[in-house]
Amino acid sequence: MIEPITTKLAGVTFGDCQDNIKEWGCIDTGTYAVVREHNNKHDSNAVKVSLYGMFTMGYLPRHIAAIMAPLMDAGRNFLAEFICRNEYAPYENVGLTVRIVETQ
């Protein structure tokens, strides 16, 4: 088991991520799926954080994805726990901080 990793998600301004974070980025949601994206054209180690496999919240930063991707490719499983939604006035964009933990 690896130690939990706390991180802000990357890619939160793409697609529907902003709407999804505003809707589902809360303590009541609790946890999110950590999904390996083998065919991501921007990063061969891409790891997405999503809710119900339908709502993308963002991606693990490259330096963390580079660690996580080989572990996931070897069959290890992880989930993302909600830590906080990042909101800073006067900025309109929001972000999400999660803790990545290994599951058994």
Backbone as XML, in Angstrom:
<?xml version="1.0"?>
<chain id="A" units="angstrom">
  <residue number="1" name="MET">
    <atom name="N" x="0.851" y="-1.186" z="0.000"/>
    <atom name="CA" x="0.000" y="0.000" z="0.000"/>
    <atom name="C" x="0.895" y="1.247" z="0.000"/>
  </residue>
  <residue number="2" name="ILE">
    <atom name="N" x="0.533" y="2.196" z="-0.860"/>
    <atom name="CA" x="1.268" y="3.454" z="-0.867"/>
    <atom name="C" x="0.586" y="4.421" z="0.097"/>
  </residue>
  <residue number="3" name="GLU">
    <atom name="N" x="1.342" y="5.391" z="0.542"/>
    <atom name="CA" x="0.793" y="6.420" z="1.419"/>
    <atom name="C" x="-0.205" y="7.266" z="0.625"/>
  </residue>
  <residue number="4" name="PRO">
    <atom name="N" x="-1.293" y="7.737" z="1.264"/>
    <atom name="CA" x="-2.234" y="8.619" z="0.571"/>
    <atom name="C" x="-1.528" y="9.868" z="0.034"/>
  </residue>
  <residue number="5" name="ILE">
    <atom name="N" x="-1.999" y="10.345" z="-1.109"/>
    <atom name="CA" x="-1.441" y="11.524" z="-1.765"/>
    <atom name="C" x="-2.538" y="12.576" z="-1.866"/>
  </residue>
  <residue number="6" name="THR">
    <atom name="N" x="-2.297" y="13.747" z="-1.294"/>
    <atom name="CA" x="-3.243" y="14.859" z="-1.397"/>
    <atom name="C" x="-2.780" y="15.798" z="-2.497"/>
  </residue>
  <residue number="7" name="THR">
    <atom name="N" x="-3.709" y="16.141" z="-3.406"/>
    <atom name="CA" x="-3.345" y="16.976" z="-4.553"/>
    <atom name="C" x="-4.539" y="17.769" z="-5.062"/>
  </residue>
  <residue number="8" name="LYS">
    <atom name="N" x="-4.234" y="18.904" z="-5.683"/>
    <atom name="CA" x="-5.239" y="19.630" z="-6.449"/>
    <atom name="C" x="-5.316" y="18.970" z="-7.813"/>
  </residue>
  <residue number="9" name="LEU">
    <atom name="N" x="-6.518" y="18.849" z="-8.362"/>
    <atom name="CA" x="-6.678" y="18.268" z="-9.688"/>
    <atom name="C" x="-6.249" y="19.256" z="-10.769"/>
  </residue>
  <residue number="10" name="ALA">
    <atom name="N" x="-5.734" y="18.711" z="-11.849"/>
    <atom name="CA" x="-5.364" y="19.479" z="-13.039"/>
    <atom name="C" x="-6.499" y="19.352" z="-14.058"/>
  </residue>
  <residue number="11" name="GLY">
    <atom name="N" x="-6.472" y="20.185" z="-15.083"/>
    <atom name="CA" x="-7.439" y="20.074" z="-16.177"/>
    <atom name="C" x="-8.861" y="20.413" z="-15.798"/>
  </residue>
  <residue number="12" name="VAL">
    <atom name="N" x="-9.046" y="21.207" z="-14.737"/>
    <atom name="CA" x="-10.394" y="21.485" z="-14.240"/>
    <atom name="C" x="-11.157" y="22.520" z="-15.059"/>
  </residue>
  <residue number="13" name="THR">
    <atom name="N" x="-10.503" y="23.107" z="-16.071"/>
    <atom name="CA" x="-11.208" y="24.094" z="-16.901"/>
    <atom name="C" x="-11.634" y="23.511" z="-18.245"/>
  </residue>
  <residue number="14" name="PHE">
    <atom name="N" x="-11.385" y="22.230" z="-18.466"/>
    <atom name="CA" x="-11.738" y="21.584" z="-19.728"/>
    <atom name="C" x="-13.092" y="20.901" z="-19.638"/>
  </residue>
  <residue number="15" name="GLY">
    <atom name="N" x="-13.761" y="20.837" z="-20.795"/>
    <atom name="CA" x="-15.032" y="20.120" z="-20.873"/>
    <atom name="C" x="-16.034" y="20.627" z="-19.856"/>
  </residue>
  <residue number="16" name="ASP">
    <atom name="N" x="-16.683" y="19.683" z="-19.179"/>
    <atom name="CA" x="-17.714" y="20.002" z="-18.183"/>
    <atom name="C" x="-17.170" y="20.033" z="-16.760"/>
  </residue>
  <residue number="17" name="CYS">
    <atom name="N" x="-15.859" y="20.017" z="-16.595"/>
    <atom name="CA" x="-15.275" y="19.926" z="-15.252"/>
    <atom name="C" x="-15.762" y="21.036" z="-14.319"/>
  </residue>
  <residue number="18" name="GLN">
    <atom name="N" x="-15.831" y="22.267" z="-14.801"/>
    <atom name="CA" x="-16.271" y="23.362" z="-13.930"/>
    <atom name="C" x="-17.688" y="23.122" z="-13.416"/>
  </residue>
  <residue number="19" name="ASP">
    <atom name="N" x="-18.602" y="22.770" z="-14.309"/>
    <atom name="CA" x="-19.977" y="22.475" z="-13.895"/>
    <atom name="C" x="-20.025" y="21.283" z="-12.950"/>
  </residue>
  <residue number="20" name="ASN">
    <atom name="N" x="-19.230" y="20.249" z="-13.244"/>
    <atom name="CA" x="-19.232" y="19.052" z="-12.408"/>
    <atom name="C" x="-18.691" y="19.334" z="-11.007"/>
  </residue>
  <residue number="21" name="ILE">
    <atom name="N" x="-17.631" y="20.133" z="-10.926"/>
    <atom name="CA" x="-17.085" y="20.467" z="-9.608"/>
    <atom name="C" x="-18.084" y="21.300" z="-8.813"/>
  </residue>
  <residue number="22" name="LYS">
    <atom name="N" x="-18.730" y="22.244" z="-9.480"/>
    <atom name="CA" x="-19.722" y="23.075" z="-8.787"/>
    <atom name="C" x="-20.896" y="22.236" z="-8.293"/>
  </residue>
  <residue number="23" name="GLU">
    <atom name="N" x="-21.269" y="21.211" z="-9.051"/>
    <atom name="CA" x="-22.398" y="20.352" z="-8.676"/>
    <atom name="C" x="-22.002" y="19.261" z="-7.682"/>
  </residue>
  <residue number="24" name="TRP">
    <atom name="N" x="-20.865" y="18.598" z="-7.916"/>
    <atom name="CA" x="-20.504" y="17.390" z="-7.173"/>
    <atom name="C" x="-19.253" y="17.533" z="-6.308"/>
  </residue>
  <residue number="25" name="GLY">
    <atom name="N" x="-18.635" y="18.702" z="-6.304"/>
    <atom name="CA" x="-17.429" y="18.903" z="-5.502"/>
    <atom name="C" x="-17.778" y="19.335" z="-4.092"/>
  </residue>
  <residue number="26" name="CYS">
    <atom name="N" x="-18.280" y="18.379" z="-3.300"/>
    <atom name="CA" x="-18.712" y="18.699" z="-1.936"/>
    <atom name="C" x="-18.504" y="17.499" z="-1.022"/>
  </residue>
  <residue number="27" name="ILE">
    <atom name="N" x="-18.500" y="17.759" z="0.260"/>
    <atom name="CA" x="-18.255" y="16.720" z="1.256"/>
    <atom name="C" x="-19.296" y="15.605" z="1.168"/>
  </residue>
  <residue number="28" name="ASP">
    <atom name="N" x="-20.520" y="15.932" z="0.791"/>
    <atom name="CA" x="-21.578" y="14.923" z="0.704"/>
    <atom name="C" x="-21.291" y="13.868" z="-0.359"/>
  </residue>
  <residue number="29" name="THR">
    <atom name="N" x="-20.541" y="14.235" z="-1.386"/>
    <atom name="CA" x="-20.194" y="13.275" z="-2.435"/>
    <atom name="C" x="-19.237" y="12.231" z="-1.886"/>
  </residue>
  <residue number="30" name="GLY">
    <atom name="N" x="-18.278" y="12.645" z="-1.093"/>
    <atom name="CA" x="-17.389" y="11.708" z="-0.420"/>
    <atom name="C" x="-16.212" y="11.222" z="-1.233"/>
  </residue>
  <residue number="31" name="THR">
    <atom name="N" x="-16.457" y="10.325" z="-2.190"/>
    <atom name="CA" x="-15.352" y="9.752" z="-2.967"/>
    <atom name="C" x="-15.653" y="9.771" z="-4.462"/>
  </residue>
  <residue number="32" name="TYR">
    <atom name="N" x="-14.565" y="9.663" z="-5.223"/>
    <atom name="CA" x="-14.637" y="9.661" z="-6.677"/>
    <atom name="C" x="-13.825" y="8.487" z="-7.206"/>
  </residue>
  <residue number="33" name="ALA">
    <atom name="N" x="-14.151" y="8.069" z="-8.419"/>
    <atom name="CA" x="-13.387" y="7.011" z="-9.081"/>
    <atom name="C" x="-12.080" y="7.580" z="-9.621"/>
  </residue>
  <residue number="34" name="VAL">
    <atom name="N" x="-11.046" y="6.763" z="-9.589"/>
    <atom name="CA" x="-9.752" y="7.100" z="-10.175"/>
    <atom name="C" x="-9.600" y="6.167" z="-11.372"/>
  </residue>
  <residue number="35" name="VAL">
    <atom name="N" x="-9.616" y="6.729" z="-12.582"/>
    <atom name="CA" x="-9.743" y="5.956" z="-13.814"/>
    <atom name="C" x="-8.519" y="6.183" z="-14.710"/>
  </residue>
  <residue number="36" name="ARG">
    <atom name="N" x="-7.894" y="5.097" z="-15.097"/>
    <atom name="CA" x="-6.739" y="5.157" z="-15.998"/>
    <atom name="C" x="-7.227" y="5.435" z="-17.413"/>
  </residue>
  <residue number="37" name="GLU">
    <atom name="N" x="-6.626" y="6.398" z="-18.099"/>
    <atom name="CA" x="-6.971" y="6.721" z="-19.487"/>
    <atom name="C" x="-5.796" y="6.365" z="-20.390"/>
  </residue>
  <residue number="38" name="HIS">
    <atom name="N" x="-5.735" y="5.130" z="-20.827"/>
    <atom name="CA" x="-4.628" y="4.637" z="-21.644"/>
    <atom name="C" x="-4.503" y="5.366" z="-22.979"/>
  </residue>
  <residue number="39" name="ASN">
    <atom name="N" x="-5.612" y="5.789" z="-23.554"/>
    <atom name="CA" x="-5.601" y="6.381" z="-24.899"/>
    <atom name="C" x="-5.638" y="7.907" z="-24.896"/>
  </residue>
  <residue number="40" name="ASN">
    <atom name="N" x="-5.262" y="8.523" z="-23.801"/>
    <atom name="CA" x="-5.259" y="9.979" z="-23.733"/>
    <atom name="C" x="-4.122" y="10.513" z="-24.610"/>
  </residue>
  <residue number="41" name="LYS">
    <atom name="N" x="-4.451" y="11.334" z="-25.606"/>
    <atom name="CA" x="-3.454" y="11.808" z="-26.566"/>
    <atom name="C" x="-2.514" y="12.864" z="-25.985"/>
  </residue>
  <residue number="42" name="HIS">
    <atom name="N" x="-2.859" y="13.436" z="-24.834"/>
    <atom name="CA" x="-2.024" y="14.469" z="-24.226"/>
    <atom name="C" x="-1.038" y="13.915" z="-23.204"/>
  </residue>
  <residue number="43" name="ASP">
    <atom name="N" x="-1.358" y="12.747" z="-22.634"/>
    <atom name="CA" x="-0.497" y="12.177" z="-21.591"/>
    <atom name="C" x="-0.725" y="10.668" z="-21.538"/>
  </residue>
  <residue number="44" name="SER">
    <atom name="N" x="0.303" y="9.905" z="-21.863"/>
    <atom name="CA" x="0.176" y="8.437" z="-21.866"/>
    <atom name="C" x="-0.013" y="7.873" z="-20.462"/>
  </residue>
  <residue number="45" name="ASN">
    <atom name="N" x="0.236" y="8.679" z="-19.433"/>
    <atom name="CA" x="0.023" y="8.252" z="-18.038"/>
    <atom name="C" x="-1.241" y="8.857" z="-17.439"/>
  </residue>
  <residue number="46" name="ALA">
    <atom name="N" x="-2.128" y="9.397" z="-18.250"/>
    <atom name="CA" x="-3.285" y="10.134" z="-17.747"/>
    <atom name="C" x="-4.134" y="9.291" z="-16.799"/>
  </residue>
  <residue number="47" name="VAL">
    <atom name="N" x="-4.547" y="9.962" z="-15.699"/>
    <atom name="CA" x="-5.442" y="9.351" z="-14.717"/>
    <atom name="C" x="-6.530" y="10.377" z="-14.414"/>
  </residue>
  <residue number="48" name="LYS">
    <atom name="N" x="-7.763" y="9.993" z="-14.713"/>
    <atom name="CA" x="-8.925" y="10.871" z="-14.549"/>
    <atom name="C" x="-9.589" y="10.604" z="-13.197"/>
  </residue>
  <residue number="49" name="VAL">
    <atom name="N" x="-10.153" y="11.660" z="-12.616"/>
    <atom name="CA" x="-10.964" y="11.537" z="-11.410"/>
    <atom name="C" x="-12.391" y="11.864" z="-11.825"/>
  </residue>
  <residue number="50" name="SER">
    <atom name="N" x="-13.318" y="10.921" z="-11.575"/>
    <atom name="CA" x="-14.688" y="11.126" z="-12.040"/>
    <atom name="C" x="-15.698" y="10.612" z="-11.019"/>
  </residue>
  <residue number="51" name="LEU">
    <atom name="N" x="-16.919" y="11.022" z="-11.217"/>
    <atom name="CA" x="-18.028" y="10.565" z="-10.383"/>
    <atom name="C" x="-18.942" y="9.710" z="-11.242"/>
  </residue>
  <residue number="52" name="TYR">
    <atom name="N" x="-19.230" y="8.517" z="-10.767"/>
    <atom name="CA" x="-20.113" y="7.570" z="-11.459"/>
    <atom name="C" x="-19.622" y="7.214" z="-12.859"/>
  </residue>
  <residue number="53" name="GLY">
    <atom name="N" x="-18.357" y="7.470" z="-13.155"/>
    <atom name="CA" x="-17.817" y="7.181" z="-14.467"/>
    <atom name="C" x="-18.359" y="8.084" z="-15.560"/>
  </residue>
  <residue number="54" name="MET">
    <atom name="N" x="-19.179" y="9.063" z="-15.179"/>
    <atom name="CA" x="-19.808" y="9.943" z="-16.161"/>
    <atom name="C" x="-19.381" y="11.390" z="-16.026"/>
  </residue>
  <residue number="55" name="PHE">
    <atom name="N" x="-19.082" y="11.824" z="-14.815"/>
    <atom name="CA" x="-18.814" y="13.236" z="-14.556"/>
    <atom name="C" x="-17.333" y="13.430" z="-14.247"/>
  </residue>
  <residue number="56" name="THR">
    <atom name="N" x="-16.587" y="13.938" z="-15.216"/>
    <atom name="CA" x="-15.161" y="14.168" z="-15.017"/>
    <atom name="C" x="-14.968" y="15.394" z="-14.139"/>
  </residue>
  <residue number="57" name="MET">
    <atom name="N" x="-14.168" y="15.213" z="-13.076"/>
    <atom name="CA" x="-13.861" y="16.299" z="-12.159"/>
    <atom name="C" x="-12.532" y="16.953" z="-12.523"/>
  </residue>
  <residue number="58" name="GLY">
    <atom name="N" x="-11.625" y="16.185" z="-13.116"/>
    <atom name="CA" x="-10.307" y="16.669" z="-13.493"/>
    <atom name="C" x="-9.352" y="15.494" z="-13.595"/>
  </residue>
  <residue number="59" name="TYR">
    <atom name="N" x="-8.076" y="15.796" z="-13.619"/>
    <atom name="CA" x="-7.032" y="14.780" z="-13.785"/>
    <atom name="C" x="-5.970" y="14.923" z="-12.709"/>
  </residue>
  <residue number="60" name="LEU">
    <atom name="N" x="-5.286" y="13.830" z="-12.419"/>
    <atom name="CA" x="-4.139" y="13.919" z="-11.534"/>
    <atom name="C" x="-3.045" y="14.700" z="-12.251"/>
  </residue>
  <residue number="61" name="PRO">
    <atom name="N" x="-2.329" y="15.553" z="-11.542"/>
    <atom name="CA" x="-1.202" y="16.261" z="-12.171"/>
    <atom name="C" x="-0.212" y="15.254" z="-12.753"/>
  </residue>
  <residue number="62" name="ARG">
    <atom name="N" x="0.482" y="15.662" z="-13.818"/>
    <atom name="CA" x="1.400" y="14.756" z="-14.536"/>
    <atom name="C" x="2.382" y="14.035" z="-13.632"/>
  </residue>
  <residue number="63" name="HIS">
    <atom name="N" x="2.983" y="14.747" z="-12.686"/>
    <atom name="CA" x="3.999" y="14.119" z="-11.845"/>
    <atom name="C" x="3.410" y="13.042" z="-10.938"/>
  </residue>
  <residue number="64" name="ILE">
    <atom name="N" x="2.154" y="13.187" z="-10.561"/>
    <atom name="CA" x="1.493" y="12.160" z="-9.750"/>
    <atom name="C" x="0.987" y="11.042" z="-10.647"/>
  </residue>
  <residue number="65" name="ALA">
    <atom name="N" x="0.440" y="11.387" z="-11.810"/>
    <atom name="CA" x="-0.028" y="10.372" z="-12.759"/>
    <atom name="C" x="1.115" y="9.459" z="-13.187"/>
  </residue>
  <residue number="66" name="ALA">
    <atom name="N" x="2.321" y="10.009" z="-13.306"/>
    <atom name="CA" x="3.486" y="9.195" z="-13.694"/>
    <atom name="C" x="3.794" y="8.129" z="-12.649"/>
  </residue>
  <residue number="67" name="ILE">
    <atom name="N" x="3.453" y="8.380" z="-11.407"/>
    <atom name="CA" x="3.617" y="7.398" z="-10.328"/>
    <atom name="C" x="2.446" y="6.424" z="-10.309"/>
  </residue>
  <residue number="68" name="MET">
    <atom name="N" x="1.241" y="6.948" z="-10.445"/>
    <atom name="CA" x="0.026" y="6.145" z="-10.297"/>
    <atom name="C" x="-0.244" y="5.227" z="-11.483"/>
  </residue>
  <residue number="69" name="ALA">
    <atom name="N" x="0.020" y="5.686" z="-12.700"/>
    <atom name="CA" x="-0.317" y="4.913" z="-13.898"/>
    <atom name="C" x="0.306" y="3.517" z="-13.894"/>
  </residue>
  <residue number="70" name="PRO">
    <atom name="N" x="1.602" y="3.363" z="-13.622"/>
    <atom name="CA" x="2.169" y="2.009" z="-13.609"/>
    <atom name="C" x="1.562" y="1.121" z="-12.521"/>
  </residue>
  <residue number="71" name="LEU">
    <atom name="N" x="1.209" y="1.722" z="-11.391"/>
    <atom name="CA" x="0.574" y="0.946" z="-10.320"/>
    <atom name="C" x="-0.804" y="0.463" z="-10.760"/>
  </residue>
  <residue number="72" name="MET">
    <atom name="N" x="-1.554" y="1.344" z="-11.405"/>
    <atom name="CA" x="-2.884" y="0.976" z="-11.899"/>
    <atom name="C" x="-2.777" y="-0.044" z="-13.019"/>
  </residue>
  <residue number="73" name="ASP">
    <atom name="N" x="-1.781" y="0.113" z="-13.891"/>
    <atom name="CA" x="-1.576" y="-0.847" z="-14.976"/>
    <atom name="C" x="-1.234" y="-2.229" z="-14.435"/>
  </residue>
  <residue number="74" name="ALA">
    <atom name="N" x="-0.651" y="-2.272" z="-13.240"/>
    <atom name="CA" x="-0.297" y="-3.549" z="-12.603"/>
    <atom name="C" x="-1.468" y="-4.132" z="-11.816"/>
  </residue>
  <residue number="75" name="GLY">
    <atom name="N" x="-2.633" y="-3.454" z="-11.867"/>
    <atom name="CA" x="-3.830" y="-4.005" z="-11.246"/>
    <atom name="C" x="-4.195" y="-3.431" z="-9.888"/>
  </residue>
  <residue number="76" name="ARG">
    <atom name="N" x="-3.469" y="-2.438" z="-9.428"/>
    <atom name="CA" x="-3.805" y="-1.831" z="-8.142"/>
    <atom name="C" x="-4.931" y="-0.821" z="-8.330"/>
  </residue>
  <residue number="77" name="ASN">
    <atom name="N" x="-5.762" y="-0.668" z="-7.297"/>
    <atom name="CA" x="-6.953" y="0.174" z="-7.372"/>
    <atom name="C" x="-6.871" y="1.318" z="-6.373"/>
  </residue>
  <residue number="78" name="PHE">
    <atom name="N" x="-7.427" y="2.467" z="-6.795"/>
    <atom name="CA" x="-7.383" y="3.666" z="-5.980"/>
    <atom name="C" x="-8.725" y="4.383" z="-6.052"/>
  </residue>
  <residue number="79" name="LEU">
    <atom name="N" x="-8.987" y="5.229" z="-5.064"/>
    <atom name="CA" x="-10.131" y="6.122" z="-5.110"/>
    <atom name="C" x="-9.663" y="7.484" z="-4.632"/>
  </residue>
  <residue number="80" name="ALA">
    <atom name="N" x="-10.460" y="8.497" z="-4.924"/>
    <atom name="CA" x="-10.143" y="9.869" z="-4.531"/>
    <atom name="C" x="-11.167" y="10.326" z="-3.504"/>
  </residue>
  <residue number="81" name="GLU">
    <atom name="N" x="-10.698" y="10.752" z="-2.348"/>
    <atom name="CA" x="-11.570" y="11.272" z="-1.302"/>
    <atom name="C" x="-11.647" y="12.792" z="-1.401"/>
  </residue>
  <residue number="82" name="PHE">
    <atom name="N" x="-12.842" y="13.323" z="-1.244"/>
    <atom name="CA" x="-13.028" y="14.777" z="-1.255"/>
    <atom name="C" x="-12.264" y="15.395" z="-0.088"/>
  </residue>
  <residue number="83" name="ILE">
    <atom name="N" x="-11.499" y="16.450" z="-0.364"/>
    <atom name="CA" x="-10.853" y="17.243" z="0.679"/>
    <atom name="C" x="-11.474" y="18.638" z="0.723"/>
  </residue>
  <residue number="84" name="CYS">
    <atom name="N" x="-11.456" y="19.349" z="-0.409"/>
    <atom name="CA" x="-12.094" y="20.663" z="-0.448"/>
    <atom name="C" x="-12.286" y="21.123" z="-1.889"/>
  </residue>
  <residue number="85" name="ARG">
    <atom name="N" x="-13.250" y="22.008" z="-2.042"/>
    <atom name="CA" x="-13.428" y="22.698" z="-3.313"/>
    <atom name="C" x="-12.647" y="23.996" z="-3.207"/>
  </residue>
  <residue number="86" name="ASN">
    <atom name="N" x="-11.869" y="24.298" z="-4.232"/>
    <atom name="CA" x="-11.011" y="25.478" z="-4.223"/>
    <atom name="C" x="-11.717" y="26.630" z="-4.927"/>
  </residue>
  <residue number="87" name="GLU">
    <atom name="N" x="-12.112" y="27.610" z="-4.155"/>
    <atom name="CA" x="-12.799" y="28.787" z="-4.684"/>
    <atom name="C" x="-12.114" y="30.030" z="-4.133"/>
  </residue>
  <residue number="88" name="TYR">
    <atom name="N" x="-11.721" y="30.926" z="-5.027"/>
    <atom name="CA" x="-11.046" y="32.138" z="-4.602"/>
    <atom name="C" x="-11.639" y="33.332" z="-5.343"/>
  </residue>
  <residue number="89" name="ALA">
    <atom name="N" x="-12.366" y="34.174" z="-4.604"/>
    <atom name="CA" x="-12.892" y="35.392" z="-5.209"/>
    <atom name="C" x="-11.710" y="36.279" z="-5.566"/>
  </residue>
  <residue number="90" name="PRO">
    <atom name="N" x="-11.725" y="36.982" z="-6.657"/>
    <atom name="CA" x="-12.818" y="37.190" z="-7.595"/>
    <atom name="C" x="-12.809" y="36.230" z="-8.786"/>
  </residue>
  <residue number="91" name="TYR">
    <atom name="N" x="-12.060" y="35.127" z="-8.718"/>
    <atom name="CA" x="-11.961" y="34.204" z="-9.843"/>
    <atom name="C" x="-13.238" y="33.387" z="-10.000"/>
  </residue>
  <residue number="92" name="GLU">
    <atom name="N" x="-13.631" y="33.149" z="-11.242"/>
    <atom name="CA" x="-14.835" y="32.367" z="-11.522"/>
    <atom name="C" x="-14.569" y="30.871" z="-11.487"/>
  </residue>
  <residue number="93" name="ASN">
    <atom name="N" x="-13.363" y="30.449" z="-11.885"/>
    <atom name="CA" x="-13.048" y="29.016" z="-11.943"/>
    <atom name="C" x="-12.889" y="28.436" z="-10.546"/>
  </residue>
  <residue number="94" name="VAL">
    <atom name="N" x="-13.333" y="27.199" z="-10.422"/>
    <atom name="CA" x="-13.179" y="26.460" z="-9.171"/>
    <atom name="C" x="-12.283" y="25.260" z="-9.427"/>
  </residue>
  <residue number="95" name="GLY">
    <atom name="N" x="-11.731" y="24.728" z="-8.366"/>
    <atom name="CA" x="-10.900" y="23.541" z="-8.456"/>
    <atom name="C" x="-11.305" y="22.536" z="-7.396"/>
  </residue>
  <residue number="96" name="LEU">
    <atom name="N" x="-10.579" y="21.446" z="-7.328"/>
    <atom name="CA" x="-10.902" y="20.402" z="-6.372"/>
    <atom name="C" x="-9.621" y="19.803" z="-5.819"/>
  </residue>
  <residue number="97" name="THR">
    <atom name="N" x="-9.552" y="19.656" z="-4.512"/>
    <atom name="CA" x="-8.444" y="18.979" z="-3.862"/>
    <atom name="C" x="-8.951" y="17.642" z="-3.347"/>
  </residue>
  <residue number="98" name="VAL">
    <atom name="N" x="-8.202" y="16.588" z="-3.651"/>
    <atom name="CA" x="-8.587" y="15.234" z="-3.250"/>
    <atom name="C" x="-7.404" y="14.523" z="-2.601"/>
  </residue>
  <residue number="99" name="ARG">
    <atom name="N" x="-7.712" y="13.436" z="-1.901"/>
    <atom name="CA" x="-6.694" y="12.549" z="-1.357"/>
    <atom name="C" x="-6.826" y="11.213" z="-2.075"/>
  </residue>
  <residue number="100" name="ILE">
    <atom name="N" x="-5.754" y="10.777" z="-2.723"/>
    <atom name="CA" x="-5.753" y="9.506" z="-3.445"/>
    <atom name="C" x="-5.337" y="8.406" z="-2.460"/>
  </residue>
  <residue number="101" name="VAL">
    <atom name="N" x="-6.195" y="7.396" z="-2.314"/>
    <atom name="CA" x="-5.916" y="6.291" z="-1.401"/>
    <atom name="C" x="-6.073" y="4.974" z="-2.145"/>
  </residue>
  <residue number="102" name="GLU">
    <atom name="N" x="-5.263" y="4.009" z="-1.765"/>
    <atom name="CA" x="-5.331" y="2.674" z="-2.370"/>
    <atom name="C" x="-6.437" y="1.878" z="-1.699"/>
  </residue>
  <residue number="103" name="THR">
    <atom name="N" x="-7.165" y="1.119" z="-2.508"/>
    <atom name="CA" x="-8.210" y="0.242" z="-1.995"/>
    <atom name="C" x="-7.767" y="-1.204" z="-2.169"/>
  </residue>
  <residue number="104" name="GLN">
    <atom name="N" x="-8.427" y="-2.078" z="-1.447"/>
    <atom name="CA" x="-8.064" y="-3.504" z="-1.549"/>
    <atom name="C" x="-9.183" y="-4.297" z="-2.158"/>
  </residue>
</chain>
